[in-house]
Amino acid sequence: MNTYKDKYSKDVSSFFRSPVRDIFKKVDLNAIYSFAGGYPSAETFPMEDIRNTMSLVIDKYGGKAFQYGATQGVTELREAVAKRCGVPVERVQITSSSQQGIDVCTRVLVDPGDVILTSSPSYLGALQSFKSYRADVRGVSHCKDLDAFRQAYESEIAKVQAEGKKIKFLYMIPDFQNPSGESLTLEERQMLVALAQKYDFLIVEDSPYRELRYEGDHIPSLYSLDPDRVIYLGSFSKIFAPGFRLGWAIAHPDLLDKIYVCKQSLDLCPPVFDQYVAAEFLESGKLDENLLKTIALYKGKRDLLLSLLEEYMPEGVSWTHPEGGLFLFLTMPEGFDAVAFYDKSLSAGVAYVAGEFFHPDRSGKNTMRMNFSFMTPEKITEGVKLLAELLKDEIL
């Protein structure tokens, strides 16, 4: 057969590749200076505790740990998550990763052509999911002035209404956003919830980095401001280990019921053995013990990266100052093209992700995302020096 093009669904034309995943396919990350991915450091994986917990789970649950489980997740993990998050257990659905949470929310709530509001830039994996369901994704840039920020959203909402379209939800990462590393203030969160109430749309709050705070005070979640309008997504990937592929959704039981039925057609149930391991880790206090070490490690790497950027980056380059999370965002002078520059940078041994991929309208061509969790301090240092030299040649 020469072609399959007449066999694909209409959705396939809306799929787009992740440039991050394509980097991983082509390049050995350990052989270069990679600021590209969102990989946690393997140093944060408590291998001995995981090994012991796995043995404990096998002894405690036997074959039950390797059997099919409930679609909503095993009771032990749902109860542990509910306790940690301070919510009733009936509001907790375990997911096979936070990414699945994003995808299933979109699948349940969005018809082709429906509008999803989000920040610009926003998480690439979410944009991929939204586009795969043929959603109309509208990005709104962040404004430090609260009135200007509100007006930007109300202007976009007015455009949607004028077009006769329906806003289904706002997707937001309020804490240490991927890719920018920035966080929303309490006032900004209250403003967004008020807009959702006024114009009757939901909010999907994606919060995989919330517990990775290195400075400043914790800010109330969007969910806490309106528990019946917000779907809160959490993940074990950044605070435990991504290989377990476990996350959770917290929402009104009516919303979770639709997610529950949808999820039956996706994977029947989250991985049962992994859930029992995560539950034991949570209940034993080992997760919190390890999280303290993780925060200390990442804070040191963040501080190092910020100091290196200050020392080596050429005039005209600026960057965000994240209070937590795994990323910061670089902005080069207008006219710089981070996509065009990428091959030169990778050939020299430095990988990053061009910022335009995180913008729904493909703006932000003069930006790039940098991760600081994955590499050693030594490689971060050498990588920044090399990237700075390459940028000097390009923009000065």
N, C-alpha and C positions, 0 to 999 in steps of 0.2 A: 504494500500500500504506500503510495507516494505522499499522501497528505491526510491529516486528521482534522483539518480546519473546519469542516462542516459537521464534525461530531461534538464539538465542545458546546457547553452551555453559554448563555449570554453573560453569565457572571465572569467567565474566564477573562474576557477582555478588560475587566476592571481590576484584575490582579496586577500588582507590580512587585518587582523584586526588592529585597532588602539589600542595600549596598553593604551593610555591615556583614550579613551572612555571606555575601559573595566574597568579601575579603577573607573570611574564615576558610572558605573553600579553596582559595588560591594561595594563601600565605601561611607559613608556620609562624604563629604569633610569638613563639619563644625565640625566633631567629631575627626579629626586628624590634624596633621601639614602637609598641602598639598602644596608642591612646584611643583606639577605635572602639573596642567592644565595651559592654557593660558587665564584664566578668568580675565576680568577686575574687578576692585573693584566696588561693588554696590554703594559705596560712590560717584562714579563719575557719576551716573545716575541722572540727574537733574529732579527729579520726579515732582515737582510742575510746572516747565516750560513745561515738557512733557504733563502734564495734561491740562494745559492752551492751549498749541499748538494744542492738539487733539481737544479740543472744538472749537478752531478757525477754524481748517480745516473742521469740520462738518458744522459750520455756513457758511463758505465761499464757500464750494464745494457741500454740501448736498450729495445727492445720487451718484453723480459723483465720490466721493471718495471711494465708495464701489462697483463700476462697474469694468468690465474688462478695461484694459488700453492698450496703445500701447506697442508692444514688445520691442521697443528700450527704453522705459521708458517715464514717463510723461514729457512734455516739460518744466515745471517749474523746475524740479530737474535737468534735463540735462543742462538747461541754468545755473543753480546755480553752478553745478560742473564744467562746462566749464569756467565760470567766475573765480572760485577759482583756477583752474589749469592753466588758461591762454591759453586755446585751443579753436578752433572753435567748436560750438555745434555739427556739423556733425561728429565730431570725438569722441563723447561720447555715450556709450551704458551703460545703467543701468543694473546691474546684481542682481540676488537674492543671495547676498553674494559674497565676493571675491573668496571663494572656488568654486563657480559655474564658475567664470571667469577662474580659472585654468583649471577646467574640460572641459569647452566648447572650450578653446584654444586647448587643447589636442585632443579633439574629432574632431575638424575642421582640424587640421594640421597633425596629426600623424596616420600612418598606422602601423599594427603590425610589429615589427622588426625595425622600424625607431628609430634613436638614439636621445635621449634628453640629453644634457649636463647640469650638475648642480654642485653646490658646494657640498663638502662632509665635514661636515654634511649639510643636507638640510631639509626643512619643510616636516614633516611626511605626512600631508594631501595631499601635491603635489605628493609625491612618491606613495601614494595609488592610486591617480588618474592616474598617468603615467602607473603604472603597470596594472591597470584595462583595459587599452587599448593596453596592450601587447607591450609597448614601451621598448626599450633597454636603460636603464638609466645608464649613466656614470658619476660618481662623481669625482671631482677634488679637492684635498685638497688645502687650502689657504696657500700661501707662502708670507711672509712679503717682501721678495726681489722681486721687480717687474720683473726682467729678469727671475728669477726662476719660478715665477707665470705664465708668458707668455709661458715659455718652457713646463711647466706641461700641459697647455691647448693644445699647438701645438703637444705635444707628443700623447695626447689622440686623437686629431683630425687625426693625421697620422695613428693611429691604426684603426680608423673607416674607413678611406679611403682605407687602405690596405685590409679590410674585405669586401669592396664593398658596404658598407652601407651608408645611407644618414642621415646627421644631420638636423633635422627639426628646433629645436630651443634650445637656452640656457635659462634655468630657473634660475633666480637669485633674491634674496632678498638683495639689496645693502645696506639698512639702518637697522641697529640693528637686524640682521638676527635671525630668529627662526630656530635653537635653540641656536646658540652661542652668540647672542647679538652683534656680531662684524659688522663693516661697511666697505665697500670698499672705498678706497681713490679715488680722482678724476682721478689720473693717472691709477689706476686699472680699473676704469669704461671706460676710453678712450681706454685702451688696449683691453678690451673685445668687445667694439663696433668695433674697428678696425679688430679684428679677425672675427667678424660676417660679416663685409663687405668683407673681403678677401676671406672667405670660403663660403659666401652666405648662411648664416642661419639667422633666426629671433631670437629675444630676448623677452622673457616674463618676464617683470619686476614686481615682486610682492611687493607691498609697503604699507602694512597695518599699519606699525609703523612709517612711515616717519615723521609725525607731532609730535611724542612723543620724542622730543630731549631734553636732560637735561643739556648738556654741548657741547662745540665745535660749529663749524660753519656748516650751512647747505651746503650740497654738491649737485651739479647739478645731476638731475636724468639721468638714462640711456636714457630715452625717449627724454630728451632735447638734447642729443648728436646725435640722429638719429631718428627723429619722424616717418619716414616711415618704419623703420626696427624693432622698439620696440613696443610691446603691453604693455601698462602700466595698472596695476590693482590696484585699491584703494578700501578702505572699510570704512564703518561707524562703524564697530563693535568695534574697539579699541578707536575711538575718540568720539563716541556718545553712542551707546548701541547695543550689539550683537543681542538682541532679534528682532530687526527690520529686520535683514537678508538682508541688502542692501550693494551693492558695485558698482563699475563701471569699465569699460574698456575704455581706450583711445587708439586709433590706427588710421591708415590710413583708410579712408572710404571703400576701397575695402576689407580689412580684416574684418571690422565691418559688412559689408553686409553678409558675410558668417556666422559670429557669430550670426547675427540677424536671419537668416533663421534657423540655428541650434537651437537657443533658442526657436523658435516657437514650436518645438517638445518636448521641455523640460518642460516649465511651462507657455507657451503662453505670459505671461508678469510678470514683478516683482510686488510685492504686492503694490497696488495702494495707499491705505490709508497711508501706511508707507512712501511711496515716497513723498506724499504731506506734511506729518509731517516733514520729513527730509529737504524738500525744504524750508519750513517756518522757520525751525530752522537755516538753513544756511543764508537765506536772512535777518533774524532779527538780526544777530550777536550773538545770544545766544550760538551757537556752539563754537565760538571763546572764548566767556566769560567762558564757562564751561571748555574748553580745557586748559586754563591757570590754573584753579584749579586742573585739572587732572594731568598736568605736575608737579605742585608743590607737589602733593601727592605722585606720583610715584618716583620723584627724592628723596624724603625723604626716601622712602622704599628701593630704590636702594642703597642709601648711607648707610643706616642701615645694609643691607645685606652684603655689601662689608666690613664694619667695623667688623661685627661679624665673617665673614669668616677669616679675618686677625687675630682676637683674639683667635678663638677657633679651627680652622682646624689644624689637625696634620701635621707634616713635610712630604713633598712629595706630598701634594695636592695643585694644582694651579687652577686658575679660570680666566675667561675673565673679562674685565672692560668695560661694555657697556656704550656708551654715550647716550643711549636712549632705547626705547622699553620696553619689559616685562621680558626678560630672561637673564641669564648668564649660562655659561658652566663650570662645574667642571671636572678636569682631575686628576685621581688618579694614583699611580705608575703602571708601566707595570705589567701585571699579575692579576690585580684586575678585577673582573667580576661584573659589575653593575647589570646585569640581575639576576645572582645567589644571589647577596646581597639583592635584592629587597624584598623578602619575610621576611627576618630578619628585615629590616628597617620598612616595613609596619606593621609587628606584634608589633613593638615598638611604632608605631603611626606616622611615617614619610613617606610621599609619594614623589617620584620624577619620572622622566622618564629616563630610561636607554638610554645612548647616541647612542648605536649601532643601535637603530631603526631609527635614522636619517641619517645613512650612507647607501648609496645604496648597498655597498658590505658587509654590516653588520660588518664593522670594528668599531673601537672606543669603544671596550668593557669596557675600563677603564674610561669612561666618563658618565656624567649625566647632564641633563638639570634641572635648577632650575628657577621657576617663583617667582617674588617678588611683583606682583601687587595685588594678590588676598587676602592674609592674612593680619590681623592687625599687627602693629609693635610688639605687645606683643607676638603674635603667631609666627612671624618670628624669634624673639629672642629665644624663647623656642625651636622652631623647629631646628634651627641651632645648639644650644647647644646639643640637643639630637642626631642629625645626626653626629656631630663631635665626640661624645663619641662612637657611634657605629662604626665609621670609625677607630678610634684609636684602638679599640679592634680587628679590622679586618686586619689592615695593619702594625701595630707596633709590 
